[in-house]
Amino acid sequence: MKIFLLLLFFAQFMEASKLRSWRSASTFVSGTPPSKRYMSGAAVTDDGRFIVFDGCGTAGRLADLYQLDLASLQWTSLAAAAEGTSPPAVCGPGTVYLNNTLITFGGVASTGPISDVFRFDFASLTWSSLETTGDKPDSRAFPMLASLAGSIYLYGGQGYDDLFVSGWYVYGLDLETLRWTAYPGGSNAPLRILGAFTADTENDRLLLHGGIIEYTAIGHPEAYRGELFQFKVSTGLWTQLNTTGDVPLPRFCSAMVFADNSAFLFGGVTTIGPSNSVHRLDVRTMIWSLVAPNDSPSAPPVPRILFGIASGQGKIYIHAGSGDPSASAFNINPTFTLGDLYEFDLRSLGWTSLTPSASGFSALTPSARVGSSLTTVNGSVFLFGGSDGGASGNGTKLYGDLFLLDHRLLTWSSPSTTGTFPSARTQHSAAAAGSRLFIYGGSGAGGALEDFFSLDTSVTPLLWFQVKCRAC
């Protein structure tokens, strides 16, 4: 009865507002987003903000800093409020997020490649230029940068006169002492640039996949690389790793992030052309798998290069870059500069576009379904589960996703969750008590279910856990 009255209220409200039932967008992106760009820096903060730094726009180098609040989906420019010594406008900087600060290295300024290190403090909104010592790396753009155990590590990049620098040293910067250390890397050092570089925090190592040996190799697929290497700071040596499974094709200009005991590889130019695929490497088993998105609310990003990538809060974010948005063509051309933003959920394995449409809304909405539950918890409305009723053509498809409805704006969002999740199901029972949503039973892939789950909505991210029956 409560659900019926709630739906009746929504119908009356939408009629009065002359809005279509269940608006065709799930999220409202507000504020002024960054302009189109490629070769920019990106990061995700611990408190849930996606950061965009500098890059190349259609009119040249950019000197700006933006944040998107991933809860409210509001863009804000931080450049005007920032104090201190800010970096020059650069294309192709290296960026990492660490301890509520954004660290930037290098890039191509108006005078050419630079080797300056800057730090932005999100608490004080202050830029500072870091005076470093030790074995300083040469000036460069496109450095492969990652953070590990309180330090940042740099490899490769493009120097003066379009020459790719290497020296094949890995450079580490201790952020407490601001001292650089150069690691020769040993005889197995992968001589390449434009690879995918990330830190495996579970195994205290740096990972490098793919790339090319020199700039002239672009356009010659036989010269693209597909090996995976690790660099251990404790030994200062590179080692090639053996992997199995759905091993990615050789490629360059891809990117890799680390989350959930796995390295996720996105995009780049492969030996058969540009890619927008996602590969996952389980670092415990060293097995690759090709991630097939599950009924994504949005189509995946178009193939691209020179894009921004960052991960946090159980999501991967892909921002802007260079590519042809209307075809699978690859072209490093400002004409094809992108300004879109996509979110990849590591649990549901689905893409969501966070790019405003002409109406200001993104194109996400829960898929058509039957047997789902709609429950009000402390004034918030949650939709869980259900099935497509057999509309998939291959039998009934079950859903285990969770959506939150803003009943004021009539917009959907997909809240971040953690814990022990209920399996996909339909025709289950749902109820609320206090700040908790309870789910019981239903019909799953194997038939009738008798499990019991609770969702605590008072914490961030929302917490699922399975309720055990003491008397059973």
N, C-alpha and C positions, 0 to 999 in steps of 0.2 A: 504494500500500500504506500509506504514512504517513497519507494522508487517511482511508483506511478505518479504521485503528486509532484515529485521532483521533475520528472520528465514533462508533466503538464505545465509546470512553471516555466521550464525552458522554452516550450513551444509558444506559450503566451508572450514571453519576453522577446523571442525572435520575431514573432509576428508584429509586435509593437515596434520593434526596431527595424522591421523590413529586412531582416537577415535571413539567409537560407539556413535550413536546419543543418546542424553540425557542420560549421564552416569548413571549407576545403583546405584549411591550413591548421597545423598543429601548434605552431609557435609564432609569436609576433616579435620580429626583430626591429628594434627601435634605435634611434640615434643615427649618426652619420658614419657609415662604414668607411674603411680605408679605400683610397682610389685603387684602380687596377695596377698591378705590379708583378714583377718577377725578380728573382735574386734577392728576396727579402729574408729577414730573420723571423723566427716564430718560437713561442714558448707557451707553456701552460703553468700557471702559478698553483701553489698548494691550496689556495682558497678559491680556486675555480674561476680564473680569468685567462682568456686566450689573448696572447700578446703578439702584435705585429710591429716589426722594426724596419724602417728604411726600405731600400730596394730600388729598382728601376721602374719608373712609370713610362707612360707613352711620351712624356715630354722630357725625360731624363732622370737624373738621380733624385731621390726623395730623402728628406730629413724630417721624419715624423715618428711618432710612437702612439699606437692605439691599443686599447683593451676592449674585449668583449666579455661582459659579465655572463657566464654560462648558465646562471640561474635565471636572471631577468632578461637575458638576450638583448642587452643594451650596449651599443658601441659608444665609446668615449675616447676623445683625443687627449692624451696625456702631455703632449708637447708644450702646450701653452702654460700648463701648471708646473712643469718641470723646472727645477732650479739647478745651479751648478754649471759645470763645464760639459756641454753636450757634444756628442760625436759629430763630425761633418757628415754631409749627405754622402752615402756610399751605396754601391751595388755589390752584392755578393759577400756580405759580412758573415762571419761565424758567430753564432749566438748559443748560449746555454743559460738555463735557469738554475739557480742554486741559492738556498737560504734566503728566500724572498728578495733576491736580486737578479737582474739580467746582466750577464757578462757578454760583451761584444769584442770581437777581434777582427782587425783588418777590414777588407773590402776595397773597392776601387773608388777613390775620391776624385775630385776634379784634377788633382795633381798626379794621379796614378794610384797604384796599390799602396796601402799603408800597413803599419804593424802596430798601431796604437791599440791599447786595451782600455775599455770604458766599463763602468759599472753603474747600473741604475738601481737605486734603492726604492722599492715600492712603498715602504713605510713612510719615508720622508719625501718621496717624489723628487729625488735629487740625483743628478748625474755627477760622476767624478771620473777624472782621468787617472788611471793607475800607473804610477812610476815603478816599472819592474826592473829586476836585475838578473844576472846569470846568463845562461846561453839563450839569448833572445832569438826567436825565429825571424827570418827575413819578411819583408813586406809581401803581402799576397791577398788575393781574393779567393773565394770558394774554398776556404780551409775546411777540412773535415774536423769538426769539434764535438767533444763529448765531455761529460763530467763524471768523475769517479772518486769516491772517498775524499771529498772536500777539495779536490784539485780539478783543473780542466786540462784536457789533452788535445793536441792539434797535430794533424798530419796532412801533408800535401797542400795543393792550392796553385793559383795562377799568379805569377810575378810580373815583372816589367816586360814590355815588348811581347805580350801574349805568350811568354814562355811559362811552362808549368814547372814550378819549383818543387823540389822534394828534398834533395840531400838525403832523402829517405830516412830522415830522423823523425822520431816522435818527440814532440815537445810537451813537457808537463809544467803547468804553472801552479805552484802552491799559493792558494789565495790568502793564507795567513802571513807568509813571509814575502809574497809577491816576487818569488824567485823562480826563474825558468830553469829547467833541467832538460838537456838533450839526450835522447836514448838512440844509439845507432841502429838498434833493431836486429842485428845479426844478418847472416847470409840468406835467410828465408824472407827478408823484408819484401812485401808485395810492391813492386815498382809501378804505381798507378795513381791516377787522379780521378775525380768525379765518381768515386765509389760511394757506397752506403756505409756509414760509420755510426756506431752506437756503443754504449757502455752496458755490459752484462753485469749488473750489480750483484747477482746471485753468485757469480763465480769470480768476481774481482778481476775482470778482464775487459779489453776493448775488442770489438768485432768489426771486421771490414769485409764487405761483400762487393764483388764486381768491380766496375770501373774500366778505364782504358789506360794504356801505358803512356800515350802522348796525344796531343791535340789532333795531329794529322790522322789519327785512327778513326775519328768521327766519320761515319759514312762507309766504313769498312767493317762489316759485322764479324768477319773472321778474327778481328783484333779485339773484340769485346771480351771481357773476362767474366767468369762466373764462379771463381773459387771463393771460399770463405776462409779468412785468416783470423787468428786471435793474437792480441798483444798483451803479455803479462808484465805489469809494472814491476813486480817483484823480481823478475829475471831480466827485464829489458829486452826481451826477444819476441819475434814473430814466429808463429807456427801455423802451418796450413792444417785445417780441420777436415775430417772426413764426415760427410753427411749422406743420408739416404732419404727416400720418400719422393715427394713431388719437388725435386730440386729445381729451383728457378733457372730460366734461361740466362746465359751471359747477358750483361746489360751495363749501361752507364747512366748517370744522372738519375738514379733511383735514390730512395731514402729509407732509413731503417730506424725504428724506435724499439725500446725494450719495455715490456709490461707483462705481468702475469707469467713469469718464468719463461717468457718467449720473446724472440726477436721478430718483429713484424716488418716485412719488406714491401714497399709500395712503388709501383710505377717504373719510370725510366724508359730508355730506348733499348729494346732487346734485339737479338739477332734476326727476328722476324718483324720488327717494327715497334712502334710505341705501345706501351702497356698501361693499363689501369688496374691490374690484378693485385691482390694481396696474398702474400705467402707468409706462413707462420713457421718459425723454427723453434721447436721445443728444445731448450738448451740442456735438459736433463737426458733426453734420448738422442739428441742431434738428428731428429727426423723432421724434414720439411713437409708441410701440407699446404695445398692450395685452398685458400679460404673461399668458400662459395657463399656469398651473402644470402641471408634468409629473408625472403620477401621484404626487401628494404623499402621503407617508406619513400625513398627517393632513388633515382637511378644513380649509379656510381659516378664519381668525377670522370670527366673526359681525360684521355691520356695527356700527360704533360711532363714538362721538365722544369727545373729551376723554381720549384714550388717551396712553400714553407710547410714544415711538418713538426708536430709536437704531440705529446701524449700526457694524459693525466686524468684522474678521476674515472678510470675505466674506459676511456675513450681515446681515439686517435683523431687528430684534426689535420686536414689538408687544406692549405690556403693558396689561392691564386697560382701564379706561375706562367709559363709560356706554352701555348699549344693552340691547335685549331679547335674551337668549341663546337664546330658544326660537322666535323669529320674526324677520322682516325689519323689525320696527317700530323707529321712532326715538323715544326718550323720554328727556329729561334728567330723570331721576328716580332718587333714591338706591336705590329698590327694584330697579333694574336695574343696580346696580353690579357690575362684573366683577372677577375676580382672576386671569384666565388669562394665559399667556405663550406667544407663538408665535415661531418662528424661520423666516425665509424665506431660503433658500440662493440666492445670486445666480448660482451656476453651474448647479445642477440645476433651479432655478426651482420648487422644491417647498417646501411648508409642513410644519413639524414642530411638534406641540404639546409644550411643555415644562411642561405643567401636570400635576401628579401626579393620578392617578386614585384611587379609594378604596383600591386596593391599594398605592399609592405609586409605581406605574409609569405612564409615559406610554404612549400607544397606538401607538407606532411599531414596525414590524417590516419587514424587507426583503420586497418583494412576492414572490409565488410565481413561480418561474422554473426554467428548465432551461438547461444549457450554461454555467453560471457556474463560476468557479474559487474554491476555498477553500484558502488558503495560509497556512502558519505562518511568520512572520518574527520571529526573536528572541523567541519565546514569545507573540507576538500573532497572532491569527487574522484574516485579511482575506478578505472576500468581494467579488468584482468581477464586474460584467457579467452576461451571460446574456440570455435572452429569455423571453417568456411562452408560447412554444410554440404561438403562433397563437390563444391564448385571448382576445385582444382583439377578435376578430370582424372585424378589418380587416387580417388578415394578421399575421405575427409582429412583435411589438414588441420592439425591442432595448433593452438597458440598458447604461449606462456609469457607473453609480454605484458607490461604494466604501463598504463597511461594515466596522467593527471589532467583533469579538466579545470581550467580557470573559469568559474561560472559567471565572472563579471565580464571578461572579454570574450567568453565562449571560444577559447583557444586551448589546444592540447599541448602537452609537453611529455617527454619521456624521462622521468626522474632517475637519478643515479641510485643504484641499490647495491648492496653487498650481502654476504651471509650465505645461508643454505636456501637455494631457490626452489620453489615448487616446480614440478615438471609441467610441460604443456598439457592442457586439459580443457574439457568443456562440460557444461551442465553440473558444475560444482556449486557448493553452498558458500555464501559469503556473508559476513556480519562485521560490525564494528563495536568496539568497547574502548572508551577513552581515546587514546592516540593510536590504537592498534587495529589493523585489519586482519580478520581471520578467514582462512580459506580451508574448506574441508571437502575431501573426496572428489567426486566427479568421474568422468570417463576419460581415460588416458589411452596411450598407444597400445597398452596391453589389456585394456578392459577397465572394469570398475576399480576405483581407487578408494583407499580408506586412510590416507595420510592426512595430517593436520599441520597447517603452517600459520605463522603469524608475521605480520609486517609492522615494525615499529616506525611510525611516521614522525616521531619526535626528535630523531637524530638525523645527522647528515654525514654520509649518504644514508638513505632509508635502509633499515636492517631487516632482512628475512631470517627466520629461524624455524626449524621444525619442532613442533610441540609433541613431546612424548607422553603417552598415557601411563600414569603411574600404576593404575589398578589392573592394566591389561597384562 
